[in-house]
Amino acid sequence: MMARLFQKILIANRGEIALRIQRACRELDIPTVAVHSTADSQAMHVRLADESVCIGPPSARDSYLNVAAILSAAAVTGADAIHPGYGFLSENAGFAEMVEAHGLTFIGPSSAHIRMMGDKIAAKTAMASIGVPLVPGSEGALVDLDAAREVAGRIGYPVLIKAAAGGGGRGMKVAMDASELDEAWTVARTEARTAFGNDAVYLEKYLDRPRHIEMQVMADSHGSVVHFGERDCSLQRRHQKLLEEAGSPALTGEERDALGAVVCEGLRNLGYRNAGTLEFLYQDGQFSFIEMNTRLQVEHPVTEMVCGVDLVREQIRIAAGEKLGYTQADVHFSGHAIECRITAEDPVTFAPTPGKVSVFHAPGGLGVRVDSALYAGYVVPPYYDSLVAKLIVHAPTRPEAIARMRRALAEFAVVGIKTTIPLHQRIVEDPEFQAGDYTIHWLERFVDTHRGD
């Protein structure tokens, strides 16, 4: 029997991603520790872990963001590594530093790279230095409104004011012309200060019909970097993704290979390590970098389905110091995958719908995967993100994947709370979606059009 990569891994997260990490650990014969709030005492990730530790009350600030409690749980249970999943502390450079300062392994990138990519301006500067294409805009944070006017006049309207420390659409405002710039500047800075404690903003060209394309990479500590292709994440509402595909119906294999080569070479030059995702806007055949996520993505399953690779397992192996053990030529893409993010929200108003799940029946069959922590009798708490399940399908072609998703959505039964399953059913039936003819603005219009259905 091979020696364990780690003796015990503490999973600093909850819900379906905690379960996802547990599964990878179990296949690697690594015991797991689940941390949880009092609201999650009956959660599936707690019930299935080898050990569990309550780290605080329901508020995320007092539990899943409670660094001292998480580190104490690791010490008490003898864990020698921590996997942060996504969200919460996954992109907190200070947390990564504290994990390592306590003699533990942080399963993710270095704190330096987390910090670099967490600052949108620093990230753009780093990407420009390694040859990754950018959206035209300011070279750094704007010092004042006059500077914003100068840049906007140079690159042309419409423009987008964005928070340097932003995310999730907060601190982001569009100015269609010069008359709207003053208000966009003021509102974006106010939102940024409120949400992130940092009112630094920058400006870039607003693209009117782009797709959101992201590239999944994995890098070890021995200088090897590979990519696992692209995901199309253009179907968004208020900058939140609802459906993702791998690969993109808008890209050719040649475009994927060209972008992947630039990304891998650049990250190799930066000395990047572990999983990462570079996000781009794609319009008129041009890619423009917008940000990098230094963690596992919610939508990683579609990549796993088309590449046949366990990305969480790779994260753990790399964190333990192992080599990738394969080259880009060994990565093969097969078929097409689609993921629907099922949330506990009203499918029309998008109001949160926490509550007790009385019936839960997941679809199955060839090429169908469900990542969820739901079960009959579980009470969805009101304190956290509304994502309750990810439905992923894989098939040889995109039309076959759409047909499989249609069938799987019809089988999916969640009773007791409202979910967005009906919305996803409408999306996959739409002729424009079926044709792959959509941009990042498509879903907003689709939702408005069908609000009365």
C-alpha positions in Angstrom: 0.0 0.0 0.0 1.3 3.4 -0.9 2.0 6.0 1.8 -0.7 8.6 2.3 -0.2 12.0 0.7 -1.5 13.5 4.0 -2.4 12.0 7.3 -5.6 13.9 7.6 -7.3 16.8 5.6 -9.5 19.4 7.2 -12.1 20.7 4.8 -12.8 24.4 5.5 -16.1 24.6 3.7 -19.6 23.2 3.6 -22.3 21.8 1.3 -21.6 20.1 -2.0 -18.0 21.2 -2.3 -17.2 19.8 1.1 -18.7 16.5 -0.1 -16.7 16.7 -3.4 -13.5 17.1 -1.5 -14.4 14.3 0.9 -14.9 11.9 -2.0 -11.5 12.6 -3.5 -9.9 12.2 -0.1 -11.6 8.8 0.5 -10.4 7.5 -2.9 -6.9 8.6 -1.8 -7.4 6.9 1.6 -7.0 10.2 3.5 -9.3 10.7 6.5 -11.2 14.0 6.6 -12.3 16.5 9.2 -15.5 18.5 8.6 -15.9 21.8 10.3 -19.4 23.2 10.7 -21.6 25.9 12.2 -24.4 25.0 14.6 -26.8 25.5 11.6 -25.0 22.7 9.8 -24.9 20.1 12.5 -27.1 17.7 10.4 -25.5 18.6 7.0 -24.3 15.7 4.8 -20.7 16.8 4.8 -20.7 16.5 8.6 -22.5 13.1 8.6 -20.0 11.6 6.1 -16.8 12.9 7.5 -14.4 10.8 9.6 -14.4 13.5 12.2 -16.3 16.8 12.7 -15.8 19.9 14.8 -18.4 22.6 15.5 -16.6 26.0 15.0 -19.3 28.5 15.7 -22.9 29.9 15.4 -24.7 30.1 12.0 -23.2 33.4 10.8 -20.4 32.7 8.4 -18.3 35.4 10.0 -18.4 33.5 13.3 -17.9 30.0 11.8 -16.7 29.4 8.2 -14.7 32.6 8.2 -13.5 32.1 11.8 -9.8 31.5 11.1 -8.8 30.9 14.7 -11.6 28.3 15.2 -10.6 26.5 12.0 -6.9 26.3 12.9 -7.9 25.2 16.4 -10.0 22.4 14.9 -7.0 21.3 12.8 -4.8 21.2 15.8 -7.3 19.3 18.0 -7.9 16.7 15.3 -4.3 16.3 14.1 -5.0 17.4 10.5 -1.8 18.2 8.5 -3.5 19.9 5.6 -6.5 22.2 4.9 -8.5 22.3 1.7 -10.6 25.6 1.4 -12.8 24.6 -1.4 -14.3 27.7 -3.1 -15.8 30.8 -1.5 -15.3 31.6 2.2 -11.5 31.6 2.8 -10.3 30.0 -0.4 -8.8 33.2 -1.9 -7.7 34.8 1.4 -4.0 35.2 1.3 -3.7 35.9 5.0 -5.5 32.6 5.8 -3.1 30.7 3.5 -0.2 32.3 5.3 -1.5 31.4 8.7 -2.2 27.8 7.7 1.5 27.4 6.7 2.7 29.3 9.7 1.0 26.7 11.8 3.0 23.9 10.1 0.0 22.8 7.9 -0.2 22.5 4.1 -2.6 24.8 2.3 -4.1 22.9 -0.6 -4.0 25.7 -3.2 -1.7 28.3 -4.6 0.9 30.3 -2.7 -0.3 33.2 -0.6 1.8 35.5 -2.9 -0.2 34.5 -6.0 -3.5 34.6 -4.1 -2.7 38.1 -3.1 -1.5 39.1 -6.6 -4.6 37.8 -8.4 -7.0 39.1 -5.7 -6.1 42.6 -6.7 -7.6 43.1 -10.1 -5.1 45.8 -11.1 -2.1 43.7 -9.9 -3.5 40.7 -11.8 -3.9 42.7 -15.0 -0.3 44.0 -14.7 1.0 40.5 -14.1 -0.9 39.1 -17.1 0.3 41.9 -19.4 3.9 41.1 -18.4 3.6 37.5 -19.5 1.8 38.3 -22.8 -1.8 37.6 -21.9 -4.2 39.9 -23.8 -6.2 42.5 -21.8 -9.3 44.5 -22.2 -8.3 48.1 -23.2 -8.4 50.4 -20.2 -6.5 52.2 -17.5 -3.1 50.9 -16.5 -3.8 51.0 -12.8 -6.2 52.5 -10.3 -7.6 55.8 -11.3 -6.5 58.7 -9.1 -9.5 60.9 -9.7 -12.5 61.5 -12.0 -10.4 63.6 -14.4 -8.2 60.6 -15.0 -11.3 58.5 -15.7 -12.5 61.0 -18.2 -9.1 61.0 -19.9 -9.0 57.2 -20.3 -12.6 57.0 -21.4 -12.1 59.6 -24.0 -9.0 57.8 -25.3 -10.5 54.3 -25.6 -14.1 55.4 -26.4 -17.4 54.8 -24.8 -19.1 52.7 -23.4 -16.8 52.0 -20.5 -16.9 50.0 -17.3 -15.8 51.2 -13.9 -14.7 48.3 -11.8 -13.6 47.8 -8.1 -9.9 46.8 -7.9 -10.7 44.4 -5.0 -14.1 43.5 -6.5 -16.1 40.4 -7.4 -19.6 39.2 -8.0 -20.6 42.4 -9.8 -20.2 44.7 -6.8 -18.4 47.9 -7.4 -19.1 47.6 -11.2 -20.9 50.3 -13.2 -21.3 51.0 -16.9 -21.2 54.5 -18.5 -22.6 54.5 -22.0 -21.4 58.0 -22.7 -19.6 61.0 -21.0 -22.9 62.2 -19.4 -23.0 58.9 -17.3 -19.4 58.8 -16.2 -19.6 61.0 -13.1 -22.4 58.9 -11.6 -20.9 55.6 -12.5 -17.6 56.7 -10.9 -19.3 57.8 -7.7 -21.5 54.7 -7.3 -18.8 52.2 -8.2 -16.4 53.7 -5.6 -19.1 53.8 -2.9 -20.1 50.2 -3.6 -16.4 49.1 -3.5 -15.8 50.9 -0.2 -18.8 49.3 1.4 -18.3 45.8 0.0 -14.5 45.5 0.2 -13.2 48.3 2.4 -11.3 49.6 -0.6 -12.6 52.2 -3.0 -9.9 51.9 -5.6 -11.4 51.5 -9.1 -10.1 51.2 -12.6 -11.7 51.6 -16.0 -11.9 49.4 -19.1 -13.7 49.2 -22.4 -17.2 47.9 -22.1 -17.8 45.1 -24.6 -21.4 44.9 -25.8 -21.7 41.3 -26.9 -18.9 39.2 -25.4 -18.8 35.6 -24.2 -17.3 34.7 -20.9 -14.6 32.1 -21.5 -12.4 30.6 -18.8 -9.4 28.4 -19.0 -8.7 25.7 -16.4 -5.0 25.2 -15.5 -3.1 23.0 -13.1 0.6 23.5 -12.2 2.9 21.6 -10.0 5.9 22.9 -8.0 8.4 21.3 -10.5 7.7 23.7 -13.4 5.0 21.7 -15.2 1.8 23.5 -16.3 -1.1 22.1 -18.3 -4.5 23.3 -19.2 -7.7 21.3 -19.3 -9.5 23.4 -21.9 -12.1 26.1 -21.8 -15.5 26.5 -20.2 -18.2 28.8 -21.5 -19.8 30.6 -18.5 -21.7 33.3 -20.5 -25.1 32.5 -19.1 -25.1 34.8 -16.1 -27.6 36.9 -14.2 -26.2 39.9 -12.3 -22.7 38.5 -12.9 -23.7 35.2 -11.2 -23.3 32.1 -13.4 -26.3 29.8 -13.9 -25.2 27.4 -16.6 -21.7 26.4 -17.9 -20.5 24.4 -20.8 -17.2 22.6 -21.8 -16.1 23.3 -24.4 -17.5 26.5 -25.7 -19.8 26.3 -28.7 -18.2 29.5 -30.0 -14.5 28.3 -30.0 -12.6 26.1 -32.3 -10.0 23.6 -31.1 -7.3 25.8 -32.6 -8.4 28.8 -30.6 -8.4 26.7 -27.4 -4.9 25.4 -28.1 -3.6 28.9 -28.9 -5.0 30.5 -25.7 -4.0 27.5 -23.6 -0.4 27.7 -24.8 -0.1 31.4 -23.9 -1.7 30.9 -20.5 0.5 27.9 -19.6 3.7 29.6 -20.6 2.8 32.7 -18.7 1.9 30.9 -15.5 5.1 28.8 -15.8 7.0 32.1 -15.9 5.2 33.3 -12.8 6.0 30.1 -10.9 2.3 29.5 -10.2 1.3 26.3 -8.4 -1.9 24.3 -8.0 -5.3 24.9 -9.6 -6.2 28.2 -11.3 -8.8 29.6 -13.7 -8.1 32.5 -16.0 -11.3 34.3 -17.1 -11.6 36.2 -20.4 -14.1 38.1 -22.4 -14.3 36.9 -26.0 -15.6 39.0 -28.8 -14.9 39.2 -32.6 -12.3 36.5 -32.3 -10.3 38.3 -29.6 -9.7 37.2 -26.0 -9.3 39.8 -23.2 -8.2 38.8 -19.7 -10.5 40.0 -16.9 -9.4 38.1 -13.8 -7.9 34.9 -12.4 -9.4 32.7 -9.7 -6.8 31.1 -7.5 -8.9 28.2 -6.4 -11.2 25.4 -7.5 -14.2 26.7 -9.5 -17.9 25.9 -8.8 -18.1 24.7 -12.4 -15.1 22.4 -12.4 -17.2 19.2 -13.0 -17.8 20.0 -16.7 -14.0 20.0 -17.2 -13.7 16.8 -15.3 -16.3 15.2 -17.5 -14.7 16.1 -20.8 -11.1 15.4 -19.7 -11.7 12.4 -17.4 -9.5 14.0 -14.7 -10.2 14.5 -11.0 -9.2 18.1 -10.4 -9.5 17.8 -6.6 -7.3 14.8 -6.5 -4.7 16.7 -8.6 -4.9 19.6 -6.2 -4.1 17.3 -3.3 -1.3 15.5 -5.1 0.4 18.8 -6.1 0.0 20.2 -2.6 1.9 17.1 -1.3 4.8 17.9 -3.7 4.1 15.4 -6.4 4.7 16.0 -10.1 1.8 16.2 -12.5 3.3 13.2 -14.2 1.8 14.0 -17.6 2.2 16.6 -20.4 -0.3 18.7 -22.4 -0.2 16.0 -25.1 -1.6 13.6 -22.6 -4.7 15.7 -22.0 -7.5 14.7 -24.3 -11.0 16.2 -24.7 -14.0 14.0 -25.2 -17.5 15.0 -26.0 -19.4 17.9 -24.4 -20.6 18.7 -20.9 -23.2 21.1 -19.4 -23.7 22.1 -15.8 -26.9 23.6 -14.4 -26.5 25.4 -11.0 -29.6 24.6 -9.0 -30.3 27.1 -6.3 -32.9 27.4 -3.5 -34.5 30.4 -5.2 -37.9 31.2 -6.7 -37.3 30.6 -10.5 -39.2 33.8 -11.4 -38.4 36.4 -8.7 -35.0 34.8 -7.5 -36.1 35.4 -3.9 -34.2 32.9 -1.6 -36.3 29.9 -0.5 -34.7 28.2 2.5 -36.7 25.5 4.2 -37.2 21.8 4.7 -36.7 19.4 1.8 -39.5 16.8 2.0 -38.6 14.9 -1.2 -35.2 14.7 -3.0 -34.8 12.5 -6.0 -31.7 13.0 -8.1 -31.7 12.0 -11.8 -29.4 9.2 -13.0 -28.4 7.2 -16.1 -25.5 7.3 -18.5 -23.5 10.6 -18.4 -25.4 12.2 -15.6 -23.8 13.5 -12.4 -25.3 15.3 -9.4 -23.2 17.1 -6.9 -25.4 18.0 -4.0 -25.6 17.9 -0.2 -29.4 17.7 -0.1 -31.4 14.8 1.3 -35.1 14.3 2.2 -35.6 15.9 5.6 -32.7 18.3 5.3 -33.4 21.9 6.2 -31.7 24.4 3.8 -30.5 27.2 6.1 -30.9 30.9 5.2 -27.4 31.9 6.2 -25.3 30.9 3.2 -25.2 30.8 -0.6 -28.4 29.5 -2.2 -26.6 26.8 -4.4 -28.0 23.4 -3.4 -27.1 21.2 -6.3 -25.1 21.0 -9.5 -26.6 18.9 -12.3 -23.9 17.9 -14.9 -24.4 15.9 -18.0 -21.9 14.5 -20.6 -22.5 13.2 -24.1 -20.5 12.7 -27.3 -22.0 15.9 -28.9 -23.5 19.2 -27.7 -27.0 18.4 -29.1 -26.9 15.0 -27.3 -25.8 16.7 -24.1 -28.7 19.2 -24.3 -31.1 16.3 -24.8 -29.6 14.5 -21.8 -29.9 17.6 -19.7 -33.5 18.0 -20.7 -34.2 14.5 -19.6 -32.3 14.8 -16.4 -34.0 18.1 -15.4 -37.4 16.4 -15.9 -36.3 13.6 -13.5 -35.0 15.9 -10.8 -37.4 16.2 -7.9 -36.9 18.6 -5.0 -40.1 19.1 -3.0 -40.6 21.4 0.0 -38.6 24.4 -1.4 -38.7 26.2 -4.7 -35.6 25.8 -6.9 -34.5 27.2 -10.3 -35.0 23.8 -12.0 -38.0 25.3 -14.0 -35.8 28.1 -15.2 -33.1 25.7 -16.5 -35.8 23.7 -18.3 -36.9 26.9 -20.1 -33.3 27.7 -21.0 -32.4 24.3 -22.5 -35.6 24.4 -24.7 -34.7 27.9 -26.1 -33.7 27.8 -29.8 -30.9 30.4 -29.3 -29.4 28.4 -26.5 -29.6 25.2 -28.5 -27.8 27.0 -31.4 -25.1 28.2 -29.0 -26.0 31.8 -29.9 -25.7 33.7 -26.7 -23.5 36.3 -24.9 -23.1 37.4 -21.3 -26.1 39.7 -21.7 -28.4 37.0 -23.1 -29.8 35.5 -19.9 -30.8 38.9 -18.4 -33.0 39.5 -21.5 -34.3 35.9 -21.4 -35.4 36.2 -17.8 -37.1 39.5 -18.4 -38.9 38.1 -21.4 -40.2 35.0 -19.6 -41.0 36.7 -16.3 -44.7 36.3 -16.8 -44.6 32.7 -18.0 
